[in-house]
Amino acid sequence: MKHLFFAGLAACSASPGGAQVPLTLDTSFRCGLVYASLTDAHPLADGRLWIVGRISFDGTNPVPSSRRLLPNGSLDPEIGLGSLSGGTIVETPEYFYSPAGGGPRRMRLDGTAIYDFNPGPANTPYPGLVGYDWGDINVQSDGKILCTGASQLDYAFGFDSPGWYSVFRLCDNARLDSTYDMRTTDGTIWSLEPTGEDQFFASGVFTTYEGVPVGRIVRIWADGELDTTYQSPILKGYAKCFIQQPDGRMIVGGQFVLPNDPDTMHLIRLLPDGALDSTFHNDTEYKHLPQFSFGDFAFGVNDIEQLADGNIIVGGNFTHMDGQLRRGVALVDSLGNLLNTAFTGAGCGLAAQINSTHTYSGLASIDPAPDGSIYLVGEFNGFDDGVVSDTAQRMICRLHGLNVGVSEHQAKANDGLRVYPNPGSGQITVEWPGHLIKTMRFVDAQGRCAYSITCASCVRADVNVPSSGLYVLIVEDEQGDRISTKLTKP
C-alpha cells in the first residue's frame, strides 16, 4: 500500500491540445494496449514508466507481466517483458519488487527480468511455505521483505511450528527468515502501510491477531508485535489504501462496516488511537449502478492521493458518489465532501475482456510522477474528465498536475548540484553554487513527495532525510529553476 502527502512538483510539458487545465487529460499520452487489467504504474524520473498487471498488446490473451512505456505512452522497444506480475511496484536502490499471487517478484532497475527469485520453490520442500493468499510487502533497508497474507508452514522453522501465518519475513534470496517470529490471524492480511516509525498499519479480513480480538485495521511493530494502544472500530471490510496525516490521523479507503451503523462506508478518517473521526464526512455515499449481487461489498475505493491543496483524488470501481455520476474517479475536499471542480464527466469508459461481452471499468491505482503529472491506472476504455474526452485512452491515462499555468521551469540534470554524503544515513548537505535554494522536495520510490523543505535563500543546506529508501531530490531556486538528482538513505 502506498500514500503520504503529494505536493505538485513541476509543470507538465505543453500538449498539442491547447491550454492545459489542472486534473484534466494530457492527450499527448496514449498507451496502445489492446486489453489490460493494470494494478499499478511506477513513473520514473526520466518520464518513462513501468506498468504491471494482466497485459495484452497484440490481442492475445493477457498475461501477468510488466512493461516499460515511453513518456508518450508507447511501448519502450528496448525492454521486453519484466518479471513483475501484479500488485504495486516498489523501488529500492537495486531492484523493483511487486507482490503477486504466488509471492513477491523482483526485477533489476534496468528492466532485466529475475525469474529465480520465487518464494515457493525457494522454500520447498523445507520448510514448506505455501502461500494460499499473498497480501502486501515492505522491502526493508537490509533487503529482507516483510510479507502479509495467509500462508501455510508445513514444518517447524525458527520460532514457529507448522500452521497458518499472516505476517512473516523473507531473506534476500526468497528463503523464509528463521530469525523472524511469524504472526497469526484468523484470516488474511491484505494491506500493509509503513508509518515511518518502525511501525505498520495492517488490514484485512480477520477478527483476531495472535489470539487477541481486534478490528479490521491493526497497528504492529516491525517485529510483528501488536500495538494494543490502537483500536479500530471496523467490524467488516478492510482498508485498501491509506493517507497518513501530520497530526496522526489517517484517511483510509476500502469497504467498512462499523458498530451500530448498517451502511457500508468507503472513505473514512480515523483518529490517532484508531477511533472514527466524526469531523470527517465518513458517510459520503458510494454506489455502483447497476447494483452487484453482493451490494456495497462488491465495489470500493482502491486508491487515494492527497494533493498539495489538501483535496483528495479517489479512485475505485464505483459509479456514483452522493447520487452524482463519478465513474471510477472523483475529487473530494480534505473532509471527504464531493467537489464539482474536477472529474464531472463520464469518467472511466466501459471495457470488455478479450473474447467476452462482460464490461467493466474502474481504477486500481493513482500514481503521481516526479514532473507533477498524475497517472490513473485500471481497467477502462476511453476517459472523460468533464473538460476533455478521449476515447483512445485505454487502461492508463495521464492528467495535468495542479500547477499547470504557473511559471514553468523544467527540471534540469544535476549539473552543479552537490549532495553529500550520498548514500547517507543521517544529515546530508545540499549545495547549488551560484543559486539561492528556495525549496527541496524528496520524492520517494512511489512518486510521492515524502518530505519538503523551504529554505531561507541559501546556497547550502543541511537536512535530515526522514526514512530509508531511494529518493529523487528536486531543488528549486528563487527564480523557479529546478535541478534533480537521486539520493539513497540506507
Secondary structure, DSSP 4 states (H G I P E B T S, - for coil): ----B----SPPPP-TTSS--TTSB-TT-----SEEEEEEEEE-TTS-EEEEEEEESSSSPPEEEEEEE-TTS-B-TT---BS--SS--EE-SSEEEE--TTS-EEEETTS-EE-S--HHHHTTTTT-EEEEEEEEEEE-TTS-EEEEEEEEE-S-BTTB-SEEEEEEEE-TTS-B-TTS--B-BSSEEEEEEE-SSSEEEEEEE-SEETTEE--SEEEEETTS-B-TT------EEEEEEEEE-TTS-EEEEEEEE-TT--SPEEEEEE-TTS-B-TTS-TT--EE-SSPPTTGGGG--EEEEEE-TTS-EEEEES--EETTEE-SSEEEE-TTS-B-SSS--S-EEPPEE-TT---EE-EEEEEEE-TTS-EEEEEEEEEEE-SS-EEEEEEEEEEE--TTTTS----EE--TT-EEESSS-SSEEEEE-TTS-EEEEEEE-TTS-EEEEEEEEEESEEEEE--SSEEEEEEEEETTS-EEEEEEEE-
